[in-house]
């Protein structure tokens, strides 16, 4: 849990936003689910090594989201609409995300199939990382674009809560004020 909070804070500082890290971190629970499912299917236990693998997985999965969200933000800053920016980002970042994930999974496979002294500990770490990455890679390509579109739209209440703007800081402040004023008036009466 501490790893999730620290990664969120680092990403918030990097993106200077609370919205983009939220979008990036939405695939982490799916990766953790995939890792736990693969650990269960492989007959591995939850031990210190598999927990270290889960912490590694959080960082690896966040990397994929960073690639997509950062490119979408660049395309949006270049003048594309939000929808076109995320579609372009998903299409152009598909191959880099797939290649880096596959190379990591293939690099972890020797840990998964390790034999010999200490193999039991390394196997659980490898299964957690490889299983979570397989799950997260495919879900990243669907969930990040969908949530980027939903959260960054200035129409939804969720967008107002997490601070989505048109890039100039005007829309979210006005929308937040429109939401807060009726509640403030009710309290005064």
C-alpha positions as CSV (number, residue, x, y, z in Angstrom):
1,X,0.0,0.0,0.0
2,X,2.9,2.3,0.8
3,X,4.4,1.6,-2.6
4,X,1.1,2.7,-4.3
5,X,1.0,6.0,-2.3
6,X,4.7,6.8,-3.0
7,X,4.4,6.1,-6.7
8,X,1.2,8.2,-6.9
9,X,3.0,11.1,-5.2
10,X,6.0,10.8,-7.4
11,X,3.8,10.8,-10.5
12,X,1.8,13.7,-9.2
13,X,5.0,15.7,-8.9
14,X,6.2,14.6,-12.3
15,X,2.9,15.4,-14.1
16,X,2.0,18.4,-11.9
17,X,-1.5,17.0,-11.7
18,X,-3.5,14.7,-9.6
19,X,-5.6,13.5,-12.6
20,X,-2.9,11.8,-14.7
21,X,-1.4,9.7,-12.0
22,X,-4.9,8.5,-11.1
23,X,-5.4,7.4,-14.7
24,X,-2.0,5.7,-14.7
25,X,-2.6,3.9,-11.4
26,X,-6.0,2.4,-12.4
27,X,-4.3,-0.6,-14.1
28,X,-2.4,-1.5,-10.9
29,X,-5.3,-3.4,-9.2
30,X,-5.8,-5.4,-12.4
31,X,-2.1,-6.3,-12.5
32,X,-2.3,-7.3,-8.8
33,X,-5.3,-9.5,-9.5
34,X,-3.5,-11.1,-12.4
35,X,-0.5,-11.8,-10.3
36,X,-2.6,-13.3,-7.5
37,X,-4.5,-15.4,-10.0
38,X,-1.3,-16.7,-11.5
39,X,0.2,-17.4,-8.1
40,X,-2.9,-19.4,-7.2
41,X,-3.0,-21.3,-10.6
42,X,0.7,-22.2,-10.3
43,X,0.3,-23.4,-6.7
44,X,2.6,-20.8,-5.3
45,X,2.2,-19.2,-1.9
46,X,2.1,-15.6,-0.9
47,X,5.5,-15.1,0.7
48,X,8.1,-12.4,1.0
49,X,9.5,-13.1,-2.5
50,X,6.1,-12.9,-4.2
51,X,5.4,-9.7,-2.3
52,X,8.6,-8.2,-3.6
53,X,7.4,-9.3,-7.0
54,X,4.1,-7.4,-6.5
55,X,6.0,-4.3,-5.6
56,X,8.1,-4.7,-8.7
57,X,4.9,-5.2,-10.7
58,X,3.5,-1.9,-9.5
59,X,6.4,0.0,-11.0
60,X,6.4,-2.0,-14.2
61,X,2.7,-1.5,-14.8
62,X,2.9,2.2,-14.0
63,X,5.6,2.6,-16.7
64,X,3.1,1.4,-19.4
65,X,0.5,3.9,-18.3
66,X,3.1,6.7,-18.2
67,X,4.0,6.0,-21.8
68,X,0.5,6.3,-22.9
69,X,-0.7,9.3,-20.8
70,X,2.4,11.3,-21.5
71,X,2.1,10.9,-25.2
72,X,-1.6,11.7,-25.1
73,X,-0.8,14.9,-23.2
74,X,1.9,15.9,-25.8
75,X,-0.6,15.3,-28.6
76,X,-3.3,17.3,-26.8
77,X,-0.8,20.2,-26.3
78,X,0.0,20.0,-30.0
79,X,-3.6,20.9,-30.8
80,X,-5.4,17.5,-31.2
81,X,-8.7,17.0,-29.5
82,X,-8.7,14.9,-26.3
83,X,-10.4,12.0,-28.2
84,X,-7.9,12.1,-31.1
85,X,-4.9,12.5,-28.8
86,X,-5.8,9.4,-26.8
87,X,-6.6,7.3,-29.9
88,X,-3.3,8.4,-31.5
89,X,-1.5,7.6,-28.2
90,X,-3.0,4.2,-27.9
91,X,-2.1,3.3,-31.5
92,X,1.4,4.7,-31.5
93,X,2.3,3.4,-28.1
94,X,0.9,-0.1,-28.7
95,X,4.2,-1.5,-30.1
96,X,6.5,0.0,-27.5
97,X,4.3,-1.1,-24.6
98,X,4.0,-4.6,-26.1
99,X,7.7,-4.9,-26.8
100,X,8.9,-3.7,-23.3
101,X,6.3,-5.9,-21.6
102,X,7.2,-9.0,-23.6
103,X,10.9,-8.5,-23.1
104,X,10.4,-8.2,-19.3
105,X,8.1,-11.3,-19.3
106,X,10.7,-13.2,-21.3
107,X,13.4,-12.0,-19.0
108,X,11.5,-13.2,-16.0
109,X,10.7,-16.7,-17.4
110,X,14.0,-18.2,-16.2
111,X,12.9,-17.3,-12.7
112,X,9.5,-19.0,-13.3
113,X,11.0,-22.2,-14.5
114,X,14.0,-22.2,-12.2
115,X,15.3,-25.4,-10.6
116,X,17.9,-26.1,-8.0
117,X,18.7,-24.6,-4.7
118,X,16.5,-21.6,-3.8
119,X,14.3,-22.1,-6.8
120,X,11.1,-22.1,-4.7
121,X,11.6,-18.5,-3.6
122,X,12.5,-17.2,-7.1
123,X,9.7,-19.0,-8.7
124,X,7.0,-17.2,-6.7
125,X,8.5,-13.9,-7.5
126,X,8.7,-14.7,-11.2
127,X,5.1,-16.0,-11.4
128,X,3.8,-12.9,-9.7
129,X,5.7,-10.5,-12.0
130,X,5.0,-12.4,-15.2
131,X,1.4,-13.1,-14.5
132,X,0.7,-9.6,-13.5
133,X,2.4,-8.1,-16.5
134,X,0.5,-10.4,-18.9
135,X,-2.8,-9.2,-17.4
136,X,-1.8,-5.5,-17.1
137,X,-0.4,-5.3,-20.6
138,X,-3.6,-6.1,-22.3
139,X,-5.8,-4.1,-19.9
140,X,-3.5,-1.0,-20.1
141,X,-4.3,-0.8,-23.8
142,X,-8.1,-0.6,-23.1
143,X,-8.5,1.0,-19.6
144,X,-6.0,3.9,-19.9
145,X,-7.7,5.3,-23.0
146,X,-11.2,4.8,-21.7
147,X,-10.4,6.4,-18.3
148,X,-8.3,9.2,-19.9
149,X,-11.4,10.1,-21.9
150,X,-13.8,9.8,-19.0
151,X,-11.8,11.5,-16.3
152,X,-10.4,14.3,-18.4
153,X,-13.8,15.3,-19.8
154,X,-15.0,18.5,-18.1
155,X,-18.6,17.3,-18.2
156,X,-18.4,14.5,-15.5
157,X,-18.3,15.2,-11.8
158,X,-15.3,12.9,-11.4
159,X,-13.3,15.2,-13.7
160,X,-14.2,18.1,-11.5
161,X,-13.1,16.4,-8.3
162,X,-9.7,15.3,-9.7
163,X,-9.0,18.7,-11.3
164,X,-9.5,18.2,-15.0
165,X,-9.2,21.4,-17.0
166,X,-8.9,22.5,-20.5
167,X,-5.2,23.2,-19.8
168,X,-5.7,26.7,-18.6
169,X,-7.2,26.0,-15.2
170,X,-10.5,27.7,-15.9
171,X,-13.1,25.0,-16.5
172,X,-12.5,22.9,-13.4
173,X,-12.6,25.9,-11.0
174,X,-15.8,27.2,-12.5
175,X,-17.4,23.7,-12.5
176,X,-16.3,23.1,-8.9
177,X,-17.8,26.4,-7.8
178,X,-21.1,25.6,-9.6
179,X,-21.2,22.3,-7.6
180,X,-20.2,23.8,-4.2
181,X,-22.5,26.9,-4.2
182,X,-25.8,25.0,-4.0
183,X,-24.5,23.0,-1.0
184,X,-23.2,26.1,0.7
185,X,-26.5,27.8,0.3
186,X,-28.3,24.8,1.8
187,X,-26.0,25.0,4.9
188,X,-26.7,28.7,5.4
189,X,-30.5,28.1,5.6
